[in-house]
Amino acid sequence: MIAGLLLASGASRRFGSNKLLADLDGRPVVRWSADALAGTVDLVIVVVPEGSHALRAALDGLDARLVENAAASEGVASSIRAGIAVLPPEVEAVVIVLGDQPTLPPAVIRRVVEQWLGAPHGTLAVTTKYSDGRGHPTLIGAELFRALLSLTGDRGARDLLDSLGDAVAVVEVAGPRPADVDTPAALASLERDVARGP
């Protein structure tokens, strides 16, 4: 079983309000990210902050398990820990996706999963490399779940991946990394892109 882990418990400090609830072409930003993940994995886990009634409403009808992160203020590592902690034992790998990257193509997630399924023995993770550097989604095998539960701070699994060397497979993706909705200006730019179409 391949699980998807959607990180959606950030503080949105630069945006000024919860960016994941901002409207993008008629849907909340987080719903774009969640829908992309839902069609590509066997199980979806969404990590949200405590008392996240509006986020829960934005995800209504999604076939996913929502998990509250009581330590959201500690940074992205806390969200990863919260999601990994609830994975059932039959999960062999988890695909980590960011809630504020609404235009991540589902096809890229599928490529990462396919790379994992066809990877040689000894492969522990799969990451994506865009024209402007490494990005998400990132897939991490179950052998590393214990290490993920030990993460701290706001860097996520970057240092862990850097330590793995050739045990990380890389999916090359044409073009730049999917845009983060970190500011209202970034959202406005995405709105223009969406309006123009593929």
PyMOL CGO cylinders between C-alpha atoms (Angstrom):
from pymol import cmd
from pymol.cgo import CYLINDER

trace = [
    CYLINDER, 0.00, 0.00, 0.00, 1.24, 3.48, -0.93, 0.3, 1, 1, 1, 1, 1, 1,
    CYLINDER, 1.24, 3.48, -0.93, 0.00, 6.31, 1.28, 0.3, 1, 1, 1, 1, 1, 1,
    CYLINDER, 0.00, 6.31, 1.28, -0.09, 10.02, 0.53, 0.3, 1, 1, 1, 1, 1, 1,
    CYLINDER, -0.09, 10.02, 0.53, 0.74, 12.56, 3.21, 0.3, 1, 1, 1, 1, 1, 1,
    CYLINDER, 0.74, 12.56, 3.21, -0.58, 16.07, 2.61, 0.3, 1, 1, 1, 1, 1, 1,
    CYLINDER, -0.58, 16.07, 2.61, 1.03, 18.66, 4.88, 0.3, 1, 1, 1, 1, 1, 1,
    CYLINDER, 1.03, 18.66, 4.88, -1.60, 21.31, 5.65, 0.3, 1, 1, 1, 1, 1, 1,
    CYLINDER, -1.60, 21.31, 5.65, -0.88, 22.60, 9.14, 0.3, 1, 1, 1, 1, 1, 1,
    CYLINDER, -0.88, 22.60, 9.14, 1.41, 25.55, 8.40, 0.3, 1, 1, 1, 1, 1, 1,
    CYLINDER, 1.41, 25.55, 8.40, 0.90, 28.99, 9.89, 0.3, 1, 1, 1, 1, 1, 1,
    CYLINDER, 0.90, 28.99, 9.89, 0.69, 31.00, 6.61, 0.3, 1, 1, 1, 1, 1, 1,
    CYLINDER, 0.69, 31.00, 6.61, 2.63, 33.86, 8.23, 0.3, 1, 1, 1, 1, 1, 1,
    CYLINDER, 2.63, 33.86, 8.23, 3.60, 35.56, 4.97, 0.3, 1, 1, 1, 1, 1, 1,
    CYLINDER, 3.60, 35.56, 4.97, 0.13, 35.27, 3.47, 0.3, 1, 1, 1, 1, 1, 1,
    CYLINDER, 0.13, 35.27, 3.47, -1.69, 37.12, 6.27, 0.3, 1, 1, 1, 1, 1, 1,
    CYLINDER, -1.69, 37.12, 6.27, -4.52, 34.57, 6.57, 0.3, 1, 1, 1, 1, 1, 1,
    CYLINDER, -4.52, 34.57, 6.57, -4.78, 30.82, 6.02, 0.3, 1, 1, 1, 1, 1, 1,
    CYLINDER, -4.78, 30.82, 6.02, -3.46, 30.51, 2.47, 0.3, 1, 1, 1, 1, 1, 1,
    CYLINDER, -3.46, 30.51, 2.47, -4.81, 26.97, 2.16, 0.3, 1, 1, 1, 1, 1, 1,
    CYLINDER, -4.81, 26.97, 2.16, -8.35, 28.35, 2.34, 0.3, 1, 1, 1, 1, 1, 1,
    CYLINDER, -8.35, 28.35, 2.34, -7.74, 31.02, -0.30, 0.3, 1, 1, 1, 1, 1, 1,
    CYLINDER, -7.74, 31.02, -0.30, -9.82, 30.62, -3.44, 0.3, 1, 1, 1, 1, 1, 1,
    CYLINDER, -9.82, 30.62, -3.44, -8.14, 29.50, -6.65, 0.3, 1, 1, 1, 1, 1, 1,
    CYLINDER, -8.14, 29.50, -6.65, -10.52, 29.26, -9.58, 0.3, 1, 1, 1, 1, 1, 1,
    CYLINDER, -10.52, 29.26, -9.58, -13.46, 28.30, -7.36, 0.3, 1, 1, 1, 1, 1, 1,
    CYLINDER, -13.46, 28.30, -7.36, -11.69, 25.83, -5.07, 0.3, 1, 1, 1, 1, 1, 1,
    CYLINDER, -11.69, 25.83, -5.07, -9.64, 26.33, -1.90, 0.3, 1, 1, 1, 1, 1, 1,
    CYLINDER, -9.64, 26.33, -1.90, -5.90, 25.97, -2.48, 0.3, 1, 1, 1, 1, 1, 1,
    CYLINDER, -5.90, 25.97, -2.48, -5.75, 22.92, -0.19, 0.3, 1, 1, 1, 1, 1, 1,
    CYLINDER, -5.75, 22.92, -0.19, -8.49, 21.16, -2.16, 0.3, 1, 1, 1, 1, 1, 1,
    CYLINDER, -8.49, 21.16, -2.16, -6.42, 21.37, -5.35, 0.3, 1, 1, 1, 1, 1, 1,
    CYLINDER, -6.42, 21.37, -5.35, -3.50, 19.69, -3.59, 0.3, 1, 1, 1, 1, 1, 1,
    CYLINDER, -3.50, 19.69, -3.59, -5.69, 17.08, -1.92, 0.3, 1, 1, 1, 1, 1, 1,
    CYLINDER, -5.69, 17.08, -1.92, -7.53, 16.15, -5.11, 0.3, 1, 1, 1, 1, 1, 1,
    CYLINDER, -7.53, 16.15, -5.11, -4.24, 15.71, -6.98, 0.3, 1, 1, 1, 1, 1, 1,
    CYLINDER, -4.24, 15.71, -6.98, -3.01, 13.31, -4.31, 0.3, 1, 1, 1, 1, 1, 1,
    CYLINDER, -3.01, 13.31, -4.31, -6.27, 11.40, -3.85, 0.3, 1, 1, 1, 1, 1, 1,
    CYLINDER, -6.27, 11.40, -3.85, -6.26, 9.91, -7.33, 0.3, 1, 1, 1, 1, 1, 1,
    CYLINDER, -6.26, 9.91, -7.33, -2.70, 8.63, -7.19, 0.3, 1, 1, 1, 1, 1, 1,
    CYLINDER, -2.70, 8.63, -7.19, -2.27, 6.71, -3.91, 0.3, 1, 1, 1, 1, 1, 1,
    CYLINDER, -2.27, 6.71, -3.91, -4.12, 4.06, -1.91, 0.3, 1, 1, 1, 1, 1, 1,
    CYLINDER, -4.12, 4.06, -1.91, -4.62, 6.09, 1.27, 0.3, 1, 1, 1, 1, 1, 1,
    CYLINDER, -4.62, 6.09, 1.27, -4.60, 9.85, 1.91, 0.3, 1, 1, 1, 1, 1, 1,
    CYLINDER, -4.60, 9.85, 1.91, -3.59, 11.37, 5.25, 0.3, 1, 1, 1, 1, 1, 1,
    CYLINDER, -3.59, 11.37, 5.25, -4.04, 15.13, 5.65, 0.3, 1, 1, 1, 1, 1, 1,
    CYLINDER, -4.04, 15.13, 5.65, -2.27, 16.80, 8.57, 0.3, 1, 1, 1, 1, 1, 1,
    CYLINDER, -2.27, 16.80, 8.57, -4.14, 19.88, 9.79, 0.3, 1, 1, 1, 1, 1, 1,
    CYLINDER, -4.14, 19.88, 9.79, -3.74, 22.19, 12.80, 0.3, 1, 1, 1, 1, 1, 1,
    CYLINDER, -3.74, 22.19, 12.80, -5.85, 21.78, 15.91, 0.3, 1, 1, 1, 1, 1, 1,
    CYLINDER, -5.85, 21.78, 15.91, -9.35, 23.21, 15.72, 0.3, 1, 1, 1, 1, 1, 1,
    CYLINDER, -9.35, 23.21, 15.72, -9.20, 23.40, 11.94, 0.3, 1, 1, 1, 1, 1, 1,
    CYLINDER, -9.20, 23.40, 11.94, -12.93, 23.52, 11.25, 0.3, 1, 1, 1, 1, 1, 1,
    CYLINDER, -12.93, 23.52, 11.25, -12.58, 25.61, 8.08, 0.3, 1, 1, 1, 1, 1, 1,
    CYLINDER, -12.58, 25.61, 8.08, -9.94, 23.28, 6.65, 0.3, 1, 1, 1, 1, 1, 1,
    CYLINDER, -9.94, 23.28, 6.65, -12.09, 20.28, 7.44, 0.3, 1, 1, 1, 1, 1, 1,
    CYLINDER, -12.09, 20.28, 7.44, -14.96, 21.94, 5.59, 0.3, 1, 1, 1, 1, 1, 1,
    CYLINDER, -14.96, 21.94, 5.59, -12.71, 22.65, 2.60, 0.3, 1, 1, 1, 1, 1, 1,
    CYLINDER, -12.71, 22.65, 2.60, -11.85, 18.93, 2.45, 0.3, 1, 1, 1, 1, 1, 1,
    CYLINDER, -11.85, 18.93, 2.45, -15.42, 17.72, 2.93, 0.3, 1, 1, 1, 1, 1, 1,
    CYLINDER, -15.42, 17.72, 2.93, -16.20, 14.71, 0.78, 0.3, 1, 1, 1, 1, 1, 1,
    CYLINDER, -16.20, 14.71, 0.78, -12.55, 13.80, 0.24, 0.3, 1, 1, 1, 1, 1, 1,
    CYLINDER, -12.55, 13.80, 0.24, -11.73, 10.16, 0.92, 0.3, 1, 1, 1, 1, 1, 1,
    CYLINDER, -11.73, 10.16, 0.92, -9.00, 10.91, 3.44, 0.3, 1, 1, 1, 1, 1, 1,
    CYLINDER, -9.00, 10.91, 3.44, -8.09, 10.69, 7.10, 0.3, 1, 1, 1, 1, 1, 1,
    CYLINDER, -8.09, 10.69, 7.10, -7.54, 14.07, 8.75, 0.3, 1, 1, 1, 1, 1, 1,
    CYLINDER, -7.54, 14.07, 8.75, -5.01, 14.15, 11.58, 0.3, 1, 1, 1, 1, 1, 1,
    CYLINDER, -5.01, 14.15, 11.58, -4.59, 17.14, 13.90, 0.3, 1, 1, 1, 1, 1, 1,
    CYLINDER, -4.59, 17.14, 13.90, -1.05, 18.32, 14.60, 0.3, 1, 1, 1, 1, 1, 1,
    CYLINDER, -1.05, 18.32, 14.60, -0.87, 19.70, 18.13, 0.3, 1, 1, 1, 1, 1, 1,
    CYLINDER, -0.87, 19.70, 18.13, 2.75, 20.77, 17.55, 0.3, 1, 1, 1, 1, 1, 1,
    CYLINDER, 2.75, 20.77, 17.55, 2.19, 22.67, 14.28, 0.3, 1, 1, 1, 1, 1, 1,
    CYLINDER, 2.19, 22.67, 14.28, 4.10, 25.72, 15.54, 0.3, 1, 1, 1, 1, 1, 1,
    CYLINDER, 4.10, 25.72, 15.54, 7.30, 23.63, 15.61, 0.3, 1, 1, 1, 1, 1, 1,
    CYLINDER, 7.30, 23.63, 15.61, 7.55, 23.52, 11.83, 0.3, 1, 1, 1, 1, 1, 1,
    CYLINDER, 7.55, 23.52, 11.83, 7.11, 21.07, 8.97, 0.3, 1, 1, 1, 1, 1, 1,
    CYLINDER, 7.11, 21.07, 8.97, 8.85, 18.19, 10.74, 0.3, 1, 1, 1, 1, 1, 1,
    CYLINDER, 8.85, 18.19, 10.74, 6.03, 18.07, 13.27, 0.3, 1, 1, 1, 1, 1, 1,
    CYLINDER, 6.03, 18.07, 13.27, 3.50, 17.58, 10.47, 0.3, 1, 1, 1, 1, 1, 1,
    CYLINDER, 3.50, 17.58, 10.47, 5.52, 14.74, 9.00, 0.3, 1, 1, 1, 1, 1, 1,
    CYLINDER, 5.52, 14.74, 9.00, 5.75, 13.08, 12.43, 0.3, 1, 1, 1, 1, 1, 1,
    CYLINDER, 5.75, 13.08, 12.43, 1.99, 13.43, 12.97, 0.3, 1, 1, 1, 1, 1, 1,
    CYLINDER, 1.99, 13.43, 12.97, 1.21, 11.80, 9.64, 0.3, 1, 1, 1, 1, 1, 1,
    CYLINDER, 1.21, 11.80, 9.64, 3.72, 8.97, 9.89, 0.3, 1, 1, 1, 1, 1, 1,
    CYLINDER, 3.72, 8.97, 9.89, 2.51, 8.12, 13.40, 0.3, 1, 1, 1, 1, 1, 1,
    CYLINDER, 2.51, 8.12, 13.40, -0.95, 7.13, 12.14, 0.3, 1, 1, 1, 1, 1, 1,
    CYLINDER, -0.95, 7.13, 12.14, 0.03, 5.07, 9.10, 0.3, 1, 1, 1, 1, 1, 1,
    CYLINDER, 0.03, 5.07, 9.10, -1.24, 1.49, 9.20, 0.3, 1, 1, 1, 1, 1, 1,
    CYLINDER, -1.24, 1.49, 9.20, 1.43, -1.23, 9.25, 0.3, 1, 1, 1, 1, 1, 1,
    CYLINDER, 1.43, -1.23, 9.25, 0.75, -2.37, 5.69, 0.3, 1, 1, 1, 1, 1, 1,
    CYLINDER, 0.75, -2.37, 5.69, 1.96, 0.94, 4.21, 0.3, 1, 1, 1, 1, 1, 1,
    CYLINDER, 1.96, 0.94, 4.21, 5.20, 0.31, 2.31, 0.3, 1, 1, 1, 1, 1, 1,
    CYLINDER, 5.20, 0.31, 2.31, 5.90, 3.92, 1.34, 0.3, 1, 1, 1, 1, 1, 1,
    CYLINDER, 5.90, 3.92, 1.34, 4.50, 7.43, 1.77, 0.3, 1, 1, 1, 1, 1, 1,
    CYLINDER, 4.50, 7.43, 1.77, 4.35, 10.24, -0.79, 0.3, 1, 1, 1, 1, 1, 1,
    CYLINDER, 4.35, 10.24, -0.79, 4.77, 13.65, 0.85, 0.3, 1, 1, 1, 1, 1, 1,
    CYLINDER, 4.77, 13.65, 0.85, 2.99, 16.58, -0.81, 0.3, 1, 1, 1, 1, 1, 1,
    CYLINDER, 2.99, 16.58, -0.81, 2.67, 20.21, 0.31, 0.3, 1, 1, 1, 1, 1, 1,
    CYLINDER, 2.67, 20.21, 0.31, -0.77, 21.71, 0.78, 0.3, 1, 1, 1, 1, 1, 1,
    CYLINDER, -0.77, 21.71, 0.78, 0.31, 25.06, -0.67, 0.3, 1, 1, 1, 1, 1, 1,
    CYLINDER, 0.31, 25.06, -0.67, 1.36, 23.71, -4.10, 0.3, 1, 1, 1, 1, 1, 1,
    CYLINDER, 1.36, 23.71, -4.10, -2.07, 23.51, -5.76, 0.3, 1, 1, 1, 1, 1, 1,
    CYLINDER, -2.07, 23.51, -5.76, -0.85, 23.07, -9.32, 0.3, 1, 1, 1, 1, 1, 1,
    CYLINDER, -0.85, 23.07, -9.32, 1.31, 20.01, -8.71, 0.3, 1, 1, 1, 1, 1, 1,
    CYLINDER, 1.31, 20.01, -8.71, 0.26, 17.71, -11.58, 0.3, 1, 1, 1, 1, 1, 1,
    CYLINDER, 0.26, 17.71, -11.58, -1.13, 14.31, -10.54, 0.3, 1, 1, 1, 1, 1, 1,
    CYLINDER, -1.13, 14.31, -10.54, 0.98, 12.84, -13.36, 0.3, 1, 1, 1, 1, 1, 1,
    CYLINDER, 0.98, 12.84, -13.36, 4.15, 13.78, -11.47, 0.3, 1, 1, 1, 1, 1, 1,
    CYLINDER, 4.15, 13.78, -11.47, 2.90, 11.98, -8.37, 0.3, 1, 1, 1, 1, 1, 1,
    CYLINDER, 2.90, 11.98, -8.37, 2.13, 8.92, -10.48, 0.3, 1, 1, 1, 1, 1, 1,
    CYLINDER, 2.13, 8.92, -10.48, 5.64, 8.99, -11.98, 0.3, 1, 1, 1, 1, 1, 1,
    CYLINDER, 5.64, 8.99, -11.98, 7.16, 9.03, -8.49, 0.3, 1, 1, 1, 1, 1, 1,
    CYLINDER, 7.16, 9.03, -8.49, 5.02, 6.06, -7.41, 0.3, 1, 1, 1, 1, 1, 1,
    CYLINDER, 5.02, 6.06, -7.41, 5.85, 4.16, -10.61, 0.3, 1, 1, 1, 1, 1, 1,
    CYLINDER, 5.85, 4.16, -10.61, 9.56, 4.83, -10.08, 0.3, 1, 1, 1, 1, 1, 1,
    CYLINDER, 9.56, 4.83, -10.08, 9.29, 3.36, -6.58, 0.3, 1, 1, 1, 1, 1, 1,
    CYLINDER, 9.29, 3.36, -6.58, 7.40, 0.29, -7.73, 0.3, 1, 1, 1, 1, 1, 1,
    CYLINDER, 7.40, 0.29, -7.73, 10.04, -0.42, -10.39, 0.3, 1, 1, 1, 1, 1, 1,
    CYLINDER, 10.04, -0.42, -10.39, 13.08, 0.60, -8.35, 0.3, 1, 1, 1, 1, 1, 1,
    CYLINDER, 13.08, 0.60, -8.35, 15.96, -1.80, -7.70, 0.3, 1, 1, 1, 1, 1, 1,
    CYLINDER, 15.96, -1.80, -7.70, 16.49, -3.40, -4.31, 0.3, 1, 1, 1, 1, 1, 1,
    CYLINDER, 16.49, -3.40, -4.31, 18.07, -0.96, -1.88, 0.3, 1, 1, 1, 1, 1, 1,
    CYLINDER, 18.07, -0.96, -1.88, 16.13, 2.07, -3.04, 0.3, 1, 1, 1, 1, 1, 1,
    CYLINDER, 16.13, 2.07, -3.04, 14.84, 3.84, 0.08, 0.3, 1, 1, 1, 1, 1, 1,
    CYLINDER, 14.84, 3.84, 0.08, 13.23, 6.94, -1.39, 0.3, 1, 1, 1, 1, 1, 1,
    CYLINDER, 13.23, 6.94, -1.39, 12.26, 8.73, -4.60, 0.3, 1, 1, 1, 1, 1, 1,
    CYLINDER, 12.26, 8.73, -4.60, 12.51, 12.47, -5.07, 0.3, 1, 1, 1, 1, 1, 1,
    CYLINDER, 12.51, 12.47, -5.07, 11.74, 14.87, -7.89, 0.3, 1, 1, 1, 1, 1, 1,
    CYLINDER, 11.74, 14.87, -7.89, 14.20, 17.17, -9.64, 0.3, 1, 1, 1, 1, 1, 1,
    CYLINDER, 14.20, 17.17, -9.64, 12.91, 20.15, -11.59, 0.3, 1, 1, 1, 1, 1, 1,
    CYLINDER, 12.91, 20.15, -11.59, 14.82, 22.62, -13.74, 0.3, 1, 1, 1, 1, 1, 1,
    CYLINDER, 14.82, 22.62, -13.74, 15.29, 24.83, -10.65, 0.3, 1, 1, 1, 1, 1, 1,
    CYLINDER, 15.29, 24.83, -10.65, 16.17, 22.11, -8.14, 0.3, 1, 1, 1, 1, 1, 1,
    CYLINDER, 16.17, 22.11, -8.14, 14.76, 19.33, -6.02, 0.3, 1, 1, 1, 1, 1, 1,
    CYLINDER, 14.76, 19.33, -6.02, 11.13, 19.53, -4.96, 0.3, 1, 1, 1, 1, 1, 1,
    CYLINDER, 11.13, 19.53, -4.96, 7.96, 17.65, -4.11, 0.3, 1, 1, 1, 1, 1, 1,
    CYLINDER, 7.96, 17.65, -4.11, 6.47, 15.13, -4.24, 0.3, 1, 1, 1, 1, 1, 1,
    CYLINDER, 6.47, 15.13, -4.24, 8.94, 12.98, -2.34, 0.3, 1, 1, 1, 1, 1, 1,
    CYLINDER, 8.94, 12.98, -2.34, 8.33, 9.29, -1.65, 0.3, 1, 1, 1, 1, 1, 1,
    CYLINDER, 8.33, 9.29, -1.65, 9.92, 7.66, 1.39, 0.3, 1, 1, 1, 1, 1, 1,
    CYLINDER, 9.92, 7.66, 1.39, 9.95, 3.92, 2.04, 0.3, 1, 1, 1, 1, 1, 1,
    CYLINDER, 9.95, 3.92, 2.04, 8.82, 2.30, 5.27, 0.3, 1, 1, 1, 1, 1, 1,
    CYLINDER, 8.82, 2.30, 5.27, 12.40, 1.49, 6.29, 0.3, 1, 1, 1, 1, 1, 1,
    CYLINDER, 12.40, 1.49, 6.29, 12.82, 5.20, 6.98, 0.3, 1, 1, 1, 1, 1, 1,
    CYLINDER, 12.82, 5.20, 6.98, 9.60, 5.81, 8.92, 0.3, 1, 1, 1, 1, 1, 1,
    CYLINDER, 9.60, 5.81, 8.92, 11.43, 5.57, 12.25, 0.3, 1, 1, 1, 1, 1, 1,
    CYLINDER, 11.43, 5.57, 12.25, 13.85, 8.25, 11.04, 0.3, 1, 1, 1, 1, 1, 1,
    CYLINDER, 13.85, 8.25, 11.04, 10.94, 10.46, 9.98, 0.3, 1, 1, 1, 1, 1, 1,
    CYLINDER, 10.94, 10.46, 9.98, 9.48, 10.19, 13.48, 0.3, 1, 1, 1, 1, 1, 1,
    CYLINDER, 9.48, 10.19, 13.48, 12.72, 11.69, 14.79, 0.3, 1, 1, 1, 1, 1, 1,
    CYLINDER, 12.72, 11.69, 14.79, 12.68, 14.80, 12.56, 0.3, 1, 1, 1, 1, 1, 1,
    CYLINDER, 12.68, 14.80, 12.56, 12.68, 18.24, 14.18, 0.3, 1, 1, 1, 1, 1, 1,
    CYLINDER, 12.68, 18.24, 14.18, 12.52, 21.83, 12.99, 0.3, 1, 1, 1, 1, 1, 1,
    CYLINDER, 12.52, 21.83, 12.99, 11.31, 23.31, 9.72, 0.3, 1, 1, 1, 1, 1, 1,
    CYLINDER, 11.31, 23.31, 9.72, 13.44, 21.53, 7.10, 0.3, 1, 1, 1, 1, 1, 1,
    CYLINDER, 13.44, 21.53, 7.10, 11.37, 18.41, 6.68, 0.3, 1, 1, 1, 1, 1, 1,
    CYLINDER, 11.37, 18.41, 6.68, 13.18, 15.35, 5.36, 0.3, 1, 1, 1, 1, 1, 1,
    CYLINDER, 13.18, 15.35, 5.36, 15.80, 17.21, 3.28, 0.3, 1, 1, 1, 1, 1, 1,
    CYLINDER, 15.80, 17.21, 3.28, 18.76, 16.30, 5.50, 0.3, 1, 1, 1, 1, 1, 1,
    CYLINDER, 18.76, 16.30, 5.50, 17.62, 12.69, 5.71, 0.3, 1, 1, 1, 1, 1, 1,
    CYLINDER, 17.62, 12.69, 5.71, 17.43, 12.43, 1.92, 0.3, 1, 1, 1, 1, 1, 1,
    CYLINDER, 17.43, 12.43, 1.92, 20.83, 14.07, 1.56, 0.3, 1, 1, 1, 1, 1, 1,
    CYLINDER, 20.83, 14.07, 1.56, 22.32, 11.35, 3.77, 0.3, 1, 1, 1, 1, 1, 1,
    CYLINDER, 22.32, 11.35, 3.77, 21.03, 8.47, 1.63, 0.3, 1, 1, 1, 1, 1, 1,
    CYLINDER, 21.03, 8.47, 1.63, 23.22, 8.91, -1.45, 0.3, 1, 1, 1, 1, 1, 1,
    CYLINDER, 23.22, 8.91, -1.45, 22.45, 6.43, -4.23, 0.3, 1, 1, 1, 1, 1, 1,
    CYLINDER, 22.45, 6.43, -4.23, 19.56, 4.93, -2.25, 0.3, 1, 1, 1, 1, 1, 1,
    CYLINDER, 19.56, 4.93, -2.25, 17.43, 7.83, -3.50, 0.3, 1, 1, 1, 1, 1, 1,
    CYLINDER, 17.43, 7.83, -3.50, 15.98, 7.51, -7.00, 0.3, 1, 1, 1, 1, 1, 1,
    CYLINDER, 15.98, 7.51, -7.00, 15.32, 10.73, -8.89, 0.3, 1, 1, 1, 1, 1, 1,
    CYLINDER, 15.32, 10.73, -8.89, 12.42, 11.56, -11.21, 0.3, 1, 1, 1, 1, 1, 1,
    CYLINDER, 12.42, 11.56, -11.21, 13.41, 14.33, -13.62, 0.3, 1, 1, 1, 1, 1, 1,
    CYLINDER, 13.41, 14.33, -13.62, 10.54, 16.75, -14.30, 0.3, 1, 1, 1, 1, 1, 1,
    CYLINDER, 10.54, 16.75, -14.30, 10.63, 19.31, -17.10, 0.3, 1, 1, 1, 1, 1, 1,
    CYLINDER, 10.63, 19.31, -17.10, 10.12, 22.90, -16.05, 0.3, 1, 1, 1, 1, 1, 1,
    CYLINDER, 10.12, 22.90, -16.05, 10.31, 24.65, -12.67, 0.3, 1, 1, 1, 1, 1, 1,
    CYLINDER, 10.31, 24.65, -12.67, 9.00, 23.43, -9.34, 0.3, 1, 1, 1, 1, 1, 1,
    CYLINDER, 9.00, 23.43, -9.34, 5.27, 23.92, -8.68, 0.3, 1, 1, 1, 1, 1, 1,
    CYLINDER, 5.27, 23.92, -8.68, 4.64, 27.37, -7.24, 0.3, 1, 1, 1, 1, 1, 1,
    CYLINDER, 4.64, 27.37, -7.24, 4.07, 27.77, -3.50, 0.3, 1, 1, 1, 1, 1, 1,
    CYLINDER, 4.07, 27.77, -3.50, 1.18, 29.99, -2.46, 0.3, 1, 1, 1, 1, 1, 1,
    CYLINDER, 1.18, 29.99, -2.46, 3.22, 31.84, 0.16, 0.3, 1, 1, 1, 1, 1, 1,
    CYLINDER, 3.22, 31.84, 0.16, 1.94, 35.36, -0.54, 0.3, 1, 1, 1, 1, 1, 1,
    CYLINDER, 1.94, 35.36, -0.54, -1.17, 37.01, -2.06, 0.3, 1, 1, 1, 1, 1, 1,
    CYLINDER, -1.17, 37.01, -2.06, 1.02, 38.00, -5.02, 0.3, 1, 1, 1, 1, 1, 1,
    CYLINDER, 1.02, 38.00, -5.02, 1.95, 34.35, -5.60, 0.3, 1, 1, 1, 1, 1, 1,
    CYLINDER, 1.95, 34.35, -5.60, -1.72, 33.41, -5.54, 0.3, 1, 1, 1, 1, 1, 1,
    CYLINDER, -1.72, 33.41, -5.54, -2.57, 36.16, -8.03, 0.3, 1, 1, 1, 1, 1, 1,
    CYLINDER, -2.57, 36.16, -8.03, 0.15, 34.87, -10.35, 0.3, 1, 1, 1, 1, 1, 1,
    CYLINDER, 0.15, 34.87, -10.35, -1.23, 31.34, -10.11, 0.3, 1, 1, 1, 1, 1, 1,
    CYLINDER, -1.23, 31.34, -10.11, -4.73, 32.62, -10.83, 0.3, 1, 1, 1, 1, 1, 1,
    CYLINDER, -4.73, 32.62, -10.83, -3.44, 34.12, -14.07, 0.3, 1, 1, 1, 1, 1, 1,
    CYLINDER, -3.44, 34.12, -14.07, -1.71, 30.86, -14.98, 0.3, 1, 1, 1, 1, 1, 1,
    CYLINDER, -1.71, 30.86, -14.98, -4.85, 28.82, -14.29, 0.3, 1, 1, 1, 1, 1, 1,
    CYLINDER, -4.85, 28.82, -14.29, -6.97, 31.22, -16.32, 0.3, 1, 1, 1, 1, 1, 1,
    CYLINDER, -6.97, 31.22, -16.32, -4.61, 30.79, -19.30, 0.3, 1, 1, 1, 1, 1, 1,
    CYLINDER, -4.61, 30.79, -19.30, -4.96, 27.01, -19.09, 0.3, 1, 1, 1, 1, 1, 1,
    CYLINDER, -4.96, 27.01, -19.09, -2.34, 24.33, -19.81, 0.3, 1, 1, 1, 1, 1, 1,
]
cmd.load_cgo(trace, "trace")
